[in-house]
Amino acid sequence: MRIPDRFFYLVVLIGIVAVTGYWHESSDAPPAPPPPGRGEMALFANFTPFSAISIINLPVDDQKTMTGTAFSISQNGQWIMGADSIRGCPHPFLNIGGNLGVPFTVTHVAGIDNYVVGTTEGAGKPLPLTDPKTIQPGMRGFAVGFPAGEAGEATARLIGRTVIERHKRFQHNEEVFAWAQAGRTAGIKGNLNQMLGGPMVTDQTGVVGVVLRESPRRGRIYTSTPETAAKLAATAPRTPDFESSDTLTKRNYGIVADTLRREYRVAQVGCIKS
């Protein structure tokens, strides 16, 4: 007796639902510490990795907006970030706290629509890239950045590859990684879409992909593939002696993420409107 094909499809579908249901957890991180005040940040501005002459005073709030996240790929000053976070912006900058910022120039990489490389005078120590051979469905990832305009992070389980279709003219469909969200910083209001451009890292802070967007109703986070991240990183001079951080777990990822931001390995992207 031949078993109908639809029976096998049903078994596969039940398996996918069961696995992602098993991953549906709530490993939330505690709220991030408050940002430093203007006076405190101004005092330590000369001790950032950025050139002192490149640091500017930011305008009042109604003349600037925070738009996304970036992470360092070279201490020479190269950062990966989301293209939408700087699209149409006349004066993009990295927010370093205390109402201070660092302007950057933008480089577009051929064949890549959704991410760009920004260049500042100096940067925090670069994040390493993860060996693609070690990436498996079900692995835990940690997204670090500035969701909803504030410091925050999320953890997720890798589901696998999928394709996001683009309907805008001149934009290409993109193969991405889909992740099942498993926790986030407590108290974050709204979605995680200002995590755009931030790194999704392993427990050893190796970059798996670049955060693209969240689908809150489905509980999904989408990132670039490792191949896209590697192509972006290849535009910058990189040395193999990347500094490792503490191992991330579902219990401490908020603390380790705070360190990455404090050391300017991950930074907030903003725009001066005029």
Stockholm file with secondary structure:
# STOCKHOLM 1.0

chainA/1-274         MRIPDRFFYLVVLIGIVAVTGYWHESSDAPPAPPPPGRGEMALFANFTPFSAISIINLPVDDQKTMTGTAFSISQNGQWIMGADSIRGCPHPFLNIGGNLGVPFTVTHVAGIDNYVVGTTEGAGKPLPLTDPKTIQPGMRGFAVGFPAGEAGEATARLIGRTVIERHKRFQHNEEVFAWAQAGRTAGIKGNLNQMLGGPMVTDQTGVVGVVLRESPRRGRIYTSTPETAAKLAATAPRTPDFESSDTLTKRNYGIVADTLRREYRVAQVGCIKS
#=GR chainA/1-274 SS CCCCHHHHHHHHHHHHHHHHHHHCCCCCBCCCCCCCCHHHHHHHGGGSSSCGGGCEECCCGGGEEEEEEEEEEETTTEEEEEGGGTTTCSEEEEEEETTEEEECEEEECTTCSSEEEEECSSCSCCCCBCCGGGCCTTCEEEEEECGGGSSEEEEEEEEEEEEECCCSTTCCCEEEEEEEEEEEBTTCCSCSGGGTTCEEECTTCCEEEEEEEEETTTTEEEEECHHHHHHHHTTSCCCSCCCCCCCCCTTTHHHHHHHHHHTTSEEEEEEECC
#=GC SS_cons         CCCCHHHHHHHHHHHHHHHHHHHCCCCCBCCCCCCCCHHHHHHHGGGSSSCGGGCEECCCGGGEEEEEEEEEEETTTEEEEEGGGTTTCSEEEEEEETTEEEECEEEECTTCSSEEEEECSSCSCCCCBCCGGGCCTTCEEEEEECGGGSSEEEEEEEEEEEEECCCSTTCCCEEEEEEEEEEEBTTCCSCSGGGTTCEEECTTCCEEEEEEEEETTTTEEEEECHHHHHHHHTTSCCCSCCCCCCCCCTTTHHHHHHHHHHTTSEEEEEEECC
//
